[in-house]
Amino acid sequence: MINALRGMRDIISPDSEKYTYFIENCSKIAKNYGFEFIATPVLEETSLFKRSVGESSDIVGKEMYQFIDKGENDVCLRPEGTAGIVRSFIQNKMDRAGIVKRFFYYGAMFRYERPQKGRLRQFHQFGVESFGVSDVREDAAVILMLSEMLQFFGIKTILKLNSLGCPKCMPSYRSKLVKFLDTAEGLCEDCQRRKNLNPIRVLDCKSENCQRLLTNAPLLIEALCDECKNDFESLKSILSKFDINYEIDPKLVRGLDYYSKTAFEFVSSDIGAQSSVAGGGRYDRLVEFLGGKATPAVGFAIGVERLLELVKMPENAKSGVYVGALNKESEELVFTLATKLRKKVKTSFEYASKNFAKHLNNADKMGAKYFICVGENELKSSEVIVKNLETKEEQKCALSDLGEFKW
């Protein structure tokens, strides 16, 4: 027997219903905020992620599904969604048009890491990316959108907030941090590597020993330039105005190298230890890093698998119609009838004839609101009884009039 690869799993019922429900409602909220759907390939050039996500990232250093294809191209399965959308933004010359573009996306991502609860090697994300707006109110808008999505599904979270500065204030802070790290003996191997590539990532280390060594590390939030400081104060003010509670986390740096200024995460304790379920921030330099015209941008991503177990589905209301054949002679009519009804209403049916009780049981399992059976009497009279399975009311209807029936 061939099984799914370790860390990869099928999405089947009831999770498939939850997944569809989650994506549909997140998409609806994103559209209300003026975002449009975009889909990018799951396979991209490896250099795209090395240049965007960054060499200091665990994703690039340890987790990418990378290989040489038959055309001798160095490619990988996408480990995250933002880089591919930025690549598309540039490739389609949207950066040159100088227009505001807002996208939402969803789909599978791939990271080779140790599988555990809520963390798979093939996982799914829902995310948004906004290009062309530098105003901090756009940062607030995407946070408000994400908060609305989480509230819609009844998921309790805490918003953690930080500012990562800009090219004006980052260089001097980086020098201070490197000097401090040079005196910190006992940093883990990952932190030693990050210290040379992107020292700010050291602050995000999950090692208890490293966190102890970093207790007195200088904090970027205390070294912000006036512009970054004013933007951060404005962001906090807007969030407070809309009753969004937040905590300042000066060591929140996110896991990717392309962030600047606003960084945020929504964390939940409902999935065990307090874990991030969604996060994002501003990345004004990434379009330029990837060869495009400098364009401000901000976005977020949600880890779908982490949230599905917390999503509460509404009770399914009955809908549609079920049509069944009571004898062999009526099977062809039932097929024809169901095919016509599907132009008007969701329709389920059975190819093979069964007795009344079995059809009724099938209709109940399928959640049908209306029930029709066709047998010898119905064939003779060209008339059927439409039963409402919620109210138990029955109505006679000529076969020729079913198309006009008020389902």
C-alpha positions as CSV (number, residue, x, y, z in Angstrom):
1,M,0.0,0.0,0.0
2,I,1.3,3.5,-0.9
3,N,0.7,6.1,1.8
4,A,0.9,9.9,1.6
5,L,4.4,11.2,2.3
6,R,5.3,12.1,5.9
7,G,4.1,15.5,6.8
8,M,1.6,15.6,3.9
9,R,-2.0,14.7,4.3
10,D,-5.3,14.6,2.4
11,I,-8.0,17.2,3.2
12,I,-11.2,15.1,3.5
13,S,-14.5,15.5,5.2
14,P,-15.2,17.0,7.7
15,D,-12.0,19.1,7.3
16,S,-12.7,19.7,3.6
17,E,-16.0,21.4,4.5
18,K,-14.2,23.5,7.1
19,Y,-11.4,24.3,4.7
20,T,-13.9,25.5,2.0
21,Y,-15.9,27.4,4.6
22,F,-12.7,29.1,5.8
23,I,-11.4,30.1,2.4
24,E,-14.8,31.3,1.1
25,N,-15.4,33.6,4.1
26,C,-11.8,34.9,4.2
27,S,-12.1,35.7,0.5
28,K,-15.4,37.5,1.0
29,I,-13.9,39.7,3.8
30,A,-10.8,40.4,1.6
31,K,-13.1,41.4,-1.3
32,N,-14.9,43.8,1.0
33,Y,-11.6,45.5,1.6
34,G,-11.0,45.9,-2.1
35,F,-8.6,43.0,-2.7
36,E,-8.8,40.7,-5.8
37,F,-7.7,37.1,-6.2
38,I,-4.3,36.1,-7.5
39,A,-2.9,32.6,-8.1
40,T,0.8,32.0,-8.7
41,P,2.7,28.8,-9.5
42,V,3.7,26.4,-6.7
43,L,7.1,25.9,-8.4
44,E,9.5,28.9,-8.7
45,E,13.2,29.5,-9.3
46,T,15.1,28.9,-6.0
47,S,16.8,32.3,-6.4
48,L,13.5,34.1,-5.9
49,F,13.3,32.8,-2.3
50,K,17.0,33.2,-1.5
51,R,16.8,36.8,-2.5
52,S,13.5,37.6,-0.8
53,V,13.2,35.4,2.2
54,G,16.9,35.7,2.9
55,E,19.9,33.5,3.5
56,S,19.5,33.9,7.3
57,S,16.1,32.4,7.3
58,D,15.6,28.8,8.4
59,I,13.3,28.4,5.4
60,V,16.2,29.0,3.0
61,G,18.9,27.4,5.1
62,K,17.1,24.2,6.1
63,E,13.5,23.8,4.8
64,M,13.1,24.3,1.1
65,Y,12.1,21.5,-1.3
66,Q,14.8,22.3,-3.8
67,F,15.9,20.4,-6.8
68,I,17.4,20.6,-10.4
69,D,14.7,20.0,-13.0
70,K,15.2,18.3,-16.4
71,G,16.1,21.6,-18.0
72,E,18.9,22.1,-15.5
73,N,17.0,24.8,-13.7
74,D,17.4,25.3,-9.9
75,V,13.8,25.3,-8.7
76,C,11.8,24.7,-5.5
77,L,8.3,24.3,-4.2
78,R,7.2,27.6,-2.8
79,P,7.7,27.8,1.0
80,E,5.6,31.0,1.4
81,G,3.3,33.1,-0.8
82,T,4.6,36.7,-0.8
83,A,7.7,36.3,-3.0
84,G,5.8,34.7,-5.8
85,I,3.2,37.5,-5.8
86,V,6.0,40.2,-5.8
87,R,7.6,38.3,-8.7
88,S,4.3,38.4,-10.6
89,F,3.8,42.1,-9.7
90,I,7.1,42.9,-11.3
91,Q,6.9,40.5,-14.3
92,N,3.5,42.0,-15.3
93,K,5.0,45.5,-15.0
94,M,2.5,46.6,-12.4
95,D,5.4,48.3,-10.6
96,R,6.1,50.4,-13.6
97,A,2.4,51.5,-13.9
98,G,2.6,53.1,-10.5
99,I,-0.8,51.8,-9.5
100,V,-2.2,50.5,-6.3
101,K,-2.8,46.7,-6.4
102,R,-4.4,44.7,-3.6
103,F,-4.3,40.9,-3.9
104,F,-5.5,37.9,-1.8
105,Y,-4.4,34.4,-2.3
106,Y,-4.6,30.9,-0.9
107,G,-3.0,27.5,-1.6
108,A,-0.4,25.0,-0.6
109,M,3.1,25.8,0.6
110,F,6.0,23.4,1.3
111,R,8.7,23.3,4.0
112,Y,10.8,20.3,4.9
113,E,10.6,20.4,8.7
114,R,9.7,18.1,11.5
115,P,5.9,17.4,11.3
116,Q,3.9,18.2,14.4
117,K,0.4,19.2,15.3
118,G,-0.6,22.2,13.1
119,R,2.7,22.1,11.3
120,L,3.0,20.0,8.2
121,R,5.5,19.8,5.3
122,Q,2.7,20.6,2.9
123,F,0.5,23.2,4.5
124,H,-1.9,25.9,3.3
125,Q,-2.0,29.7,3.7
126,F,-4.5,32.4,3.1
127,G,-2.8,35.8,2.7
128,V,-3.1,39.3,1.3
129,E,-0.6,41.7,-0.3
130,S,-1.1,45.4,-0.8
131,F,1.2,47.3,-3.2
132,G,1.7,51.0,-3.8
133,V,0.5,52.6,-0.5
134,S,3.0,53.9,2.0
135,D,0.5,55.4,4.4
136,V,0.4,53.6,7.8
137,R,-3.3,53.5,7.6
138,E,-2.9,50.7,5.0
139,D,-1.0,48.8,7.7
140,A,-3.9,49.4,10.1
141,A,-6.4,48.3,7.4
142,V,-4.8,44.9,6.8
143,I,-4.6,44.3,10.6
144,L,-8.2,45.2,10.9
145,M,-9.1,42.8,8.1
146,L,-7.2,40.0,9.7
147,S,-8.8,40.7,13.1
148,E,-12.2,40.6,11.4
149,M,-11.5,37.2,9.8
150,L,-10.4,35.7,13.1
151,Q,-13.4,37.2,14.9
152,F,-15.7,35.8,12.2
153,F,-14.6,32.3,13.1
154,G,-14.8,32.9,16.8
155,I,-11.0,32.5,17.3
156,K,-9.6,34.2,20.4
157,T,-6.2,35.8,19.8
158,I,-3.8,38.4,21.1
159,L,-2.2,40.9,18.7
160,K,1.5,41.4,19.1
161,L,3.0,44.5,17.5
162,N,6.5,45.9,16.8
163,S,8.4,48.2,14.5
164,L,11.4,47.0,12.6
165,G,12.6,50.5,11.5
166,C,13.7,51.6,8.1
167,P,17.1,52.2,6.2
168,K,17.5,55.4,8.3
169,C,17.4,53.9,11.7
170,M,18.4,50.2,11.1
171,P,22.1,50.6,10.3
172,S,23.1,52.2,13.6
173,Y,20.9,49.8,15.6
174,R,22.4,46.9,13.7
175,S,25.9,48.0,14.8
176,K,24.8,48.3,18.4
177,L,23.2,44.8,18.3
178,V,26.3,43.2,16.7
179,K,28.6,44.7,19.4
180,F,26.3,43.3,22.0
181,L,26.2,39.9,20.4
182,D,29.9,39.8,20.1
183,T,30.0,39.8,24.0
184,A,27.3,37.2,24.4
185,E,29.0,33.8,24.8
186,G,27.1,30.6,24.3
187,L,24.7,31.6,21.4
188,C,23.4,28.6,19.5
189,E,24.7,27.7,16.1
190,D,21.8,29.2,14.3
191,C,22.3,32.5,16.1
192,Q,26.0,32.5,15.2
193,R,25.0,32.2,11.6
194,R,22.3,34.8,11.8
195,K,24.6,37.3,13.6
196,N,26.7,37.6,10.4
197,L,23.8,37.5,7.9
198,N,20.9,39.4,9.6
199,P,21.6,40.0,13.3
200,I,18.1,41.2,14.1
201,R,16.9,37.6,13.5
202,V,18.8,36.5,16.6
203,L,16.1,38.2,18.7
204,D,13.6,35.7,17.4
205,C,15.5,32.6,18.6
206,K,13.4,30.1,20.4
207,S,16.3,28.7,22.5
208,E,15.8,29.4,26.2
209,N,19.5,29.9,26.6
210,C,19.7,32.4,23.8
211,Q,16.7,34.3,25.2
212,R,18.5,34.5,28.6
213,L,21.6,35.8,26.9
214,L,19.5,38.4,25.0
215,T,17.8,39.8,28.1
216,N,19.7,43.1,28.0
217,A,20.1,43.3,24.2
218,P,19.4,46.7,22.7
219,L,15.9,47.0,21.3
220,L,15.1,48.5,17.9
221,I,11.9,50.1,19.1
222,E,14.1,52.4,21.3
223,A,16.2,53.4,18.3
224,L,13.6,54.4,15.8
225,C,14.0,57.5,13.7
226,D,11.3,60.2,13.9
227,E,9.4,58.9,10.8
228,C,9.2,55.3,12.1
229,K,8.3,56.5,15.6
230,N,5.5,58.7,14.3
231,D,4.1,55.9,12.1
232,F,4.2,53.4,14.9
233,E,2.3,55.9,17.2
234,S,-0.2,56.5,14.5
235,L,-0.7,52.8,14.0
236,K,-1.3,52.2,17.7
237,S,-3.8,55.1,17.8
238,I,-5.8,53.7,14.9
239,L,-6.0,50.2,16.4
240,S,-7.1,51.7,19.7
241,K,-9.8,53.7,18.0
242,F,-11.2,50.5,16.5
243,D,-11.0,48.6,19.8
244,I,-8.2,46.3,18.7
245,N,-6.2,45.3,21.8
246,Y,-2.5,44.8,21.3
247,E,0.7,44.1,23.1
248,I,4.1,45.6,22.2
249,D,6.7,42.9,21.7
250,P,10.0,44.6,21.0
251,K,11.6,41.2,20.1
252,L,9.0,40.4,17.4
253,V,11.0,40.3,14.2
254,R,9.0,37.7,12.1
255,G,10.8,34.9,10.3
256,L,11.6,36.5,7.0
257,D,14.3,39.0,6.1
258,Y,12.2,41.3,4.0
259,Y,10.1,43.0,6.7
260,S,10.6,46.7,7.7
261,K,8.6,49.1,9.9
262,T,5.4,47.4,11.0
263,A,5.6,43.8,12.1
264,F,2.7,41.9,13.8
265,E,1.4,38.5,14.8
266,F,-1.9,37.2,16.1
267,V,-1.2,34.4,18.7
268,S,-3.6,32.0,20.4
269,S,-3.3,29.8,23.4
270,D,-6.1,27.6,22.2
271,I,-3.8,25.4,20.2
272,G,-1.5,24.5,23.1
273,A,1.4,26.8,24.0
274,Q,0.8,30.3,22.8
275,S,1.4,30.0,19.1
276,S,1.3,32.3,16.1
277,V,-1.7,31.7,13.9
278,A,-1.3,34.6,11.5
279,G,1.2,37.4,11.0
280,G,2.7,39.9,8.6
281,G,4.0,43.4,8.2
282,R,5.4,46.0,5.9
283,Y,8.1,45.2,3.3
284,D,8.7,48.4,1.3
285,R,12.1,47.3,-0.1
286,L,11.2,43.8,-1.4
287,V,10.0,44.9,-4.9
288,E,13.2,46.8,-5.5
289,F,15.3,43.8,-4.1
290,L,13.8,41.6,-6.8
291,G,14.5,44.0,-9.7
292,G,11.4,46.1,-9.7
293,K,10.7,49.8,-9.2
294,A,10.7,50.7,-5.5
295,T,7.1,50.1,-4.3
296,P,5.7,50.2,-0.7
297,A,3.9,47.0,0.3
298,V,2.3,45.4,3.3
299,G,0.5,42.1,3.9
300,F,-0.1,39.0,6.1
301,A,-0.5,35.3,5.9
302,I,-2.7,32.8,7.9
303,G,-1.7,29.3,8.6
304,V,-4.9,27.4,7.7
305,E,-4.2,24.1,9.3
306,R,-3.4,25.7,12.7
307,L,-6.9,27.3,12.7
308,L,-9.1,24.6,11.2
309,E,-9.5,22.8,14.6
310,L,-10.6,26.1,16.1
311,V,-13.1,26.9,13.4
312,K,-16.7,26.4,14.4
313,M,-19.0,25.5,11.5
314,P,-22.5,26.8,11.5
315,E,-25.3,24.2,11.6
316,N,-25.9,23.1,8.1
317,A,-29.4,24.2,6.9
318,K,-31.0,21.8,4.6
319,S,-30.8,22.8,0.9
320,G,-31.5,21.5,-2.6
321,V,-33.6,18.6,-3.8
322,Y,-33.1,14.9,-3.8
323,V,-34.7,12.8,-6.6
324,G,-35.0,9.0,-6.5
325,A,-36.2,6.2,-8.7
326,L,-38.5,3.6,-7.2
327,N,-38.3,1.1,-10.1
328,K,-36.1,0.4,-13.1
329,E,-38.5,2.0,-15.5
330,S,-38.2,5.4,-13.9
331,E,-34.4,5.6,-13.7
332,E,-34.0,7.3,-17.1
333,L,-36.7,9.9,-16.2
334,V,-35.0,10.6,-12.9
335,F,-31.7,11.2,-14.6
336,T,-33.2,13.6,-17.1
337,L,-35.2,15.3,-14.4
338,A,-32.2,15.8,-12.2
339,T,-30.1,17.2,-15.1
340,K,-32.8,19.8,-15.8
341,L,-33.3,20.7,-12.2
342,R,-29.6,21.4,-11.7
343,K,-30.0,24.5,-13.9
344,K,-32.2,25.9,-11.1
345,V,-31.3,24.2,-7.8
346,K,-28.7,22.0,-6.2
347,T,-29.9,18.5,-7.0
348,S,-28.8,15.0,-5.8
349,F,-30.0,11.7,-7.1
350,E,-29.3,8.0,-7.3
351,Y,-28.7,6.2,-10.6
352,A,-30.1,2.9,-9.3
353,S,-33.7,2.4,-8.2
354,K,-34.3,1.8,-4.4
355,N,-37.2,1.6,-2.1
356,F,-38.8,4.7,-0.6
357,A,-37.1,4.3,2.9
358,K,-33.6,4.0,1.4
359,H,-34.1,7.1,-0.7
360,L,-35.4,9.1,2.2
361,N,-32.4,8.0,4.3
362,N,-30.0,9.1,1.5
363,A,-31.8,12.5,1.2
364,D,-31.4,13.1,4.9
365,K,-27.6,12.2,4.8
366,M,-27.1,14.6,1.8
367,G,-28.9,17.4,3.7
368,A,-31.6,17.9,1.0
369,K,-34.5,20.2,1.8
370,Y,-36.9,18.7,-0.8
371,F,-37.6,15.1,-1.7
372,I,-39.1,13.6,-4.8
373,C,-39.5,9.9,-5.7
374,V,-40.6,8.7,-9.1
375,G,-42.2,5.3,-9.6
376,E,-45.0,3.6,-11.5
377,N,-47.8,6.0,-10.3
378,E,-45.7,9.1,-11.1
379,L,-44.9,7.7,-14.6
380,K,-48.6,7.2,-15.3
381,S,-49.8,10.5,-14.0
382,S,-46.8,12.7,-15.0
383,E,-47.1,14.2,-11.6
384,V,-44.9,14.0,-8.5
385,I,-45.2,14.8,-4.8
386,V,-42.6,17.3,-3.6
387,K,-42.0,16.9,0.1
388,N,-40.3,19.6,2.3
389,L,-38.2,17.6,4.7
390,E,-38.0,20.5,7.1
391,T,-41.7,21.4,7.4
392,K,-43.0,17.9,6.3
393,E,-45.4,19.7,3.9
394,E,-46.2,18.0,0.6
395,Q,-47.2,19.5,-2.7
396,K,-48.3,17.9,-5.9
397,C,-46.5,19.2,-9.0
398,A,-46.7,18.2,-12.7
399,L,-43.4,17.0,-14.1
400,S,-43.6,19.7,-16.7
401,D,-43.9,22.4,-14.0
402,L,-41.0,21.4,-11.8
403,G,-38.7,23.9,-13.5
404,E,-40.9,26.7,-12.1
405,F,-41.3,25.3,-8.6
406,K,-40.2,27.7,-5.9
407,W,-37.5,25.7,-4.2
